[in-house]
Structures are given as structure tokens and as C-alpha cells.
Amino acid sequence: MSDWLVTTEWLAEHLGDPGLVLLDCSWYLPEAGKHALDDFRRSHIPGARFIDLGVVSDPDSPYVNMLPSADLWSREVGRLGIDNDTTVIVYDAGYVSARLWWMFRVFGHEKVRILDGGFRKWVAEGRPTEEGDAAPVEAKPFRAELQPGKVATLDDVRAALENNTTVVDARTAARFDGTEGSGYPGVASGHMPNAINTPWAKFFDPARNYAFVTAEEAAKVFDEAGADVSGPVITTCGSGVTAAILGFMIERNGNAQWRLYDGSWHEWGQRPDTPKRVKKV
């Protein structure tokens, strides 16, 4: 186990350990027209349980993937057999694990790690899988307490952009530049003025079965983009998911002074009172 990551080798040795719960948090954008639970039923790491990002997001918000109430989080996490003493390992087949890592910590649970390389690396190494639904578990009491200083609001982002606090955006260059649609109906294209684009895919290494790049390699990505991530930083993306990848890499480089803009572009892009920029061709 290393900082916030565990390796596939470590997990293979610790599957089934008492006090450890493995969560598959795979997820698709609505436009994909499919649900990751179907993938889980076809194949998952033995003993894993499935956590649905849609279920553990605020059902009443007009913006997607927003943090839920502490009560909702406590209830849904407890149903998965997790209490405040449980060590949680999250994995996925794409880019969602950092969001769940952040959510657990926002609600005060520091015993959470990410499987480096996730399901793709596990399968590529020929490790065992199983199919079907997760085995039933007994619910446990989980006490969630929202931690201060981890979530940025729209007003926080406005202030940051005006006072030159670093704001990094994890979306693809095409969506950031506005040459491609936002991905959400009714949401404008483009980016916030003074935000810096550091696309999330740059923080994974395809040559190592999509394990995270090293902290040093991540620092180089930020540096080459002109993003000073040594002080206070706000991370953002399309809907608050890949923004957590940037925060994860910033924290691996020793800086815990970052906040995630939960509304992200899904909020900013459809507000009529927010400035938006597109790349001039």
C-alpha cells in the first residue's frame, strides 16, 4: 500500500481480509446509453460490491453528480456493509475512482484507497474475476460528517478567477476550447476565463495498463500547462468527476490545499450570469 494507492499485487494478497471492503464504482455518462452495473454482473473482482455514483449523488439538485446529504451518504454506504472502521478500496474500469476517494474523505472517512490501474490492469494481468450480483451483506452504521475546506462553490470559483488562484480544468482540450459540445444538452461550450486546461487522461499511463502516472510525471503535466499547483487550487471538469483526478495528483505531490468545484461546468456552463470563453480559430 502506497500513499492513496494499492497495487493489484497488494489487493490479490488481501482479498477477503476482515475489515476491508472492495467497491466497484464504474460509471458511464448518460449519453453512453448503458449502465455499469450490467458490466459488474458480467465480470468483477472477486468479493467486490457495487456502488452507483447516481445513487450516492444528490437526487434533488439540478446539476449532475452533486454531493448528497450526509444522511444519504451514511445510509447508502452503510448498506454496503461499511462502517467507520472499514478500509475501503475503490476501483473502476475508467476514471471514476478518484471521485469516490474524494467523496469518502469529504464525509470524514480517510481509510480509503484506489486500486492503481483498476479493473483494466487486474484483467490484463490475468487475475481472477467472478460474475453475478454481489453477495448480500449486513448493513452497518456509518457516520458521515462533512469536512470543511474540500468543496468549492460557484462564488468561490468566481473569486479564485479574479484573484489569480489556480483553477485547473480536467476536460478534454476540445471541450475546454469549445470546439466540441459540452456533452450535456442545454449547457454551453467553452471554459472559464483564466482557467487552465490539464486533461484528465494525461494522468494515466496506457503503457502500464492505465495505472496513474507518478507524482513527478503529474507535476510535469501541470508545469507544462502553466498551472501553479503549489498553493491553493480549485479543480473542475464537466460534472465534478474527473476534477477529482487532478486533486488526487495535486495531493500526491504534497499539496492538500485544493478544493473541488462540485457543480463544475454543468453548473457554470448553463448559468446565464457566468463568463465563458472559447478558443478563437
C-alpha positions, 0 to 999 in steps of 0.5 A, spaced: 500 500 500 502 506 497 500 513 499 492 513 496 494 507 492 494 499 492 497 495 487 493 489 484 499 485 487 497 488 494 489 487 493 490 479 490 494 478 497 488 481 501 482 479 498 477 477 503 481 480 509 476 482 515 475 489 515 476 491 508 471 492 503 472 492 495 467 497 491 466 497 484 464 504 482 464 504 474 460 509 471 458 511 464 455 518 462 448 518 460 449 519 453 453 512 453 446 509 453 448 503 458 449 502 465 455 499 469 452 495 473 450 490 467 458 490 466 459 488 474 454 482 473 458 480 467 465 480 470 468 483 477 473 482 482 472 477 486 468 479 493 467 486 490 460 490 491 457 495 487 456 502 488 452 507 483 455 514 483 447 516 481 445 513 487 450 516 492 449 523 488 444 528 490 437 526 487 434 533 488 439 538 485 439 540 478 446 539 476 449 532 475 453 528 480 452 533 486 454 531 493 448 528 497 446 529 504 450 526 509 444 522 511 444 519 504 451 518 504 451 514 511 445 510 509 447 508 502 454 506 504 452 503 510 448 498 506 454 496 503 456 493 509 461 499 511 462 502 517 467 507 520 472 502 521 472 499 514 478 500 509 475 501 503 478 500 496 475 503 490 476 501 483 473 502 476 474 500 469 475 508 467 476 514 471 471 514 476 475 512 482 478 518 484 471 521 485 469 516 490 476 517 494 474 524 494 467 523 496 469 518 502 474 523 505 469 529 504 464 525 509 470 524 514 472 517 512 480 517 510 481 509 510 480 509 503 484 507 497 484 506 489 486 500 486 492 503 481 490 501 474 483 498 476 479 493 473 483 494 466 490 492 469 487 486 474 484 483 467 490 484 463 494 481 468 490 475 468 487 475 475 481 472 477 474 475 476 467 472 478 460 474 475 453 475 478 450 480 483 454 481 489 453 477 495 448 480 500 451 483 506 449 486 513 448 493 513 452 497 518 452 504 521 456 509 518 457 516 520 458 521 515 460 528 517 462 533 512 469 536 512 470 543 511 475 546 506 474 540 500 468 543 496 468 549 492 462 553 490 460 557 484 462 564 488 468 561 490 470 559 483 468 566 481 473 569 486 479 564 485 478 567 477 479 574 479 484 573 484 489 569 480 488 562 484 489 556 480 483 553 477 485 547 473 480 544 468 480 536 467 476 536 460 478 534 454 482 540 450 476 540 445 471 541 450 475 546 454 476 550 447 469 549 445 470 546 439 466 540 441 459 540 445 459 540 452 456 533 452 450 535 456 444 538 452 442 545 454 449 547 457 454 551 453 461 550 450 467 553 452 471 554 459 472 559 464 476 565 463 483 564 466 482 557 467 487 552 465 486 546 461 490 539 464 486 533 461 484 528 465 487 522 461 494 525 461 494 522 468 494 515 466 499 511 463 496 506 457 503 503 457 502 500 464 495 498 463 492 505 465 495 505 472 496 513 474 502 516 472 507 518 478 507 524 482 513 527 478 510 525 471 503 529 474 507 535 476 510 535 469 503 535 466 501 541 470 508 545 469 507 544 462 500 547 462 502 553 466 498 551 472 501 553 479 499 547 483 503 549 489 498 553 493 491 553 493 487 550 487 480 549 485 479 543 480 473 542 475 471 538 469 464 537 466 460 534 472 465 534 478 468 527 476 474 527 473 476 534 477 477 529 482 483 526 478 487 532 478 486 533 486 488 526 487 495 528 483 495 535 486 495 531 493 500 526 491 505 531 490 504 534 497 499 539 496 492 538 500 490 545 499 485 544 493 478 544 493 473 541 488 468 545 484 462 540 485 457 543 480 463 544 475 461 546 468 454 543 468 453 548 473 457 554 470 456 552 463 448 553 463 448 559 468 446 565 464 450 570 469 457 566 468 463 568 463 465 563 458 470 563 453 472 559 447 478 558 443 478 563 437 480 559 430 
